[in-house]
Amino acid sequence: MKIKPPFYLLLIILGGILIGFGGKFMRNEYAMILGIVLLMFGIYKTSTSWSKGEDKKEE
């Protein structure tokens, strides 16, 4: 599906924004935790989708 890569990029950007500016909206500790979780989930899903694409090209 073509919507997945932009969605994962959005998660990475949102995670970075929460880490940087989340202290203004909620407690700093919670903002950093939520930002790191979103960032890592987006990076993980992006890297697994890239590896699936490489497997298809090799075959």
Secondary structure, DSSP 8 states (H G I E B T S, - for coil): -TTHHHHHHHHHHHHHHHHHHGGGTS-HHHHHHHHHHHHHHHHHHHHHHHHHHHHHHH-
